């Protein structure tokens, strides 16, 4: 059994208290799983899990005596969740999982007395270390060494681990994306050979892992290495790999271009990448192979690819049951990513009035990332984008408005001019707003009323 230096100061007090309560009751108790991995890697864990020899009912009694709140809706699988002001802690009995007939959760569990037996059921070696209350790390299956080498390796036989839960295939990719680790060859081989089993996993579970993959710091490398697996979920990824665009504006195939765009989406240590932007980057050009034509000069063209790519995103994200607003925003970003109007104040103002500010801000980020992933010739479009951004900035700083409801007049003002209540009022307001966009009037009451009078005089009420 390998051990490392004392790291007791890395265990928060609220977690250590539960460890000590369990041990005082005569039970073995350890911090286990991802928290230990993060501590080894010098990261701050987001949550803490405890593995214990205590049966669920024993854990409940320990928590009751200490007046610690809990809920035990997963007790049949061995887990009781302690609820503290500092955070929740899942306390799980040492166990051995039964068969996984639905490839999702064990049909049953057998409680064990030894954490060494418990460790053998875990997915990857880097998640199979555990820590006692003194901060001593125990490593029965080589997780420390794999952390040092930057390797994701299945515990024991990879085929057995993935047969238990196929979602572990995507978890491996997510860890690779988050940590920048390579996947050990035998583990990767098993992932690829069993990837069709992902079709048996619920869309919601796949969605959670896919979001984690695309938002990770090392997402481009992880997707590049695992494209075969991910093509089971998004078949167009395989079509884009090696697809020559035959264009002077591109110097890499569609998939490599896509991964470079994803890599250029801003990343934050605290929040990762924006999920909508990262997903839009992944999908933005996946429709290119379906639109590809070659002209008489041998030049490739992919007219209409944003709309086709948006349809692909809509199909996949709906299959995975993402929230409707998320799907709508991603599809809109994909559809608009290649839209560049003239660097004209009126045209830009009109475009800005069509979409929410949040979408427009994200669109400019996506467009910049897209341009930077073109050939040097294709990057010339960056100047146009900068001009458009400058106009947008000037419009916002000038207190321009972008919605009819933000005009200083409303329907009551229009009816006071003689328009009848109903559709005509909206029609007049729309025309007045258009006049404002075209700079034929200003957003002042006198100016807008003057335009409204002209419009009403031309309409037969």
HELIX and SHEET records of a PDB file:
HELIX    1   1 UNK A    8  UNK A   10  5                                   3    
HELIX    2   2 UNK A   13  UNK A   24  1                                  12    
HELIX    3   3 UNK A   34  UNK A   40  1                                   7    
HELIX    4   4 UNK A   56  UNK A   65  1                                  10    
HELIX    5   5 UNK A   75  UNK A   77  5                                   3    
HELIX    6   6 UNK A  115  UNK A  119  1                                   5    
HELIX    7   7 UNK A  125  UNK A  127  5                                   3    
HELIX    8   8 UNK A  143  UNK A  149  1                                   7    
HELIX    9   9 UNK A  158  UNK A  164  1                                   7    
HELIX   10  10 UNK A  167  UNK A  179  1                                  13    
HELIX   11  11 UNK A  185  UNK A  193  1                                   9    
HELIX   12  12 UNK A  195  UNK A  200  5                                   6    
HELIX   13  13 UNK A  203  UNK A  215  1                                  13    
HELIX   14  14 UNK A  219  UNK A  225  1                                   7    
HELIX   15  15 UNK A  227  UNK A  230  1                                   4    
HELIX   16  16 UNK A  236  UNK A  240  1                                   5    
HELIX   17  17 UNK A  254  UNK A  264  1                                  11    
HELIX   18  18 UNK A  275  UNK A  283  1                                   9    
HELIX   19  19 UNK A  288  UNK A  291  1                                   4    
HELIX   20  20 UNK A  305  UNK A  319  1                                  15    
HELIX   21  21 UNK A  324  UNK A  336  1                                  13    
HELIX   22  22 UNK A  345  UNK A  352  1                                   8    
HELIX   23  23 UNK A  357  UNK A  372  1                                  16    
HELIX   24  24 UNK A  378  UNK A  380  5                                   3    
HELIX   25  25 UNK A  381  UNK A  397  1                                  17    
HELIX   26  26 UNK A  404  UNK A  406  5                                   3    
HELIX   27  27 UNK A  411  UNK A  416  1                                   6    
HELIX   28  28 UNK A  423  UNK A  437  1                                  15    
HELIX   29  29 UNK A  445  UNK A  457  1                                  13    
SHEET    1   A 8 UNK A   2  UNK A   3  0                                        
SHEET    2   A 8 UNK A 137  UNK A 139 -1                                        
SHEET    3   A 8 UNK A 130  UNK A 131 -1                                        
SHEET    4   A 8 UNK A  29  UNK A  32 -1                                        
SHEET    5   A 8 UNK A  48  UNK A  52 -1                                        
SHEET    6   A 8 UNK A  88  UNK A  93  1                                        
SHEET    7   A 8 UNK A  79  UNK A  83 -1                                        
SHEET    8   A 8 UNK A  69  UNK A  74 -1                                        
SHEET    1   B 2 UNK A  95  UNK A  97  0                                        
SHEET    2   B 2 UNK A 109  UNK A 111 -1                                        
SHEET    1   C 2 UNK A 151  UNK A 152  0                                        
SHEET    2   C 2 UNK A 182  UNK A 183  1                                        
SHEET    1   D 2 UNK A 267  UNK A 268  0                                        
SHEET    2   D 2 UNK A 272  UNK A 273 -1                                        
SHEET    1   E 2 UNK A 293  UNK A 294  0                                        
SHEET    2   E 2 UNK A 300  UNK A 301 -1                                        
END                                                                             
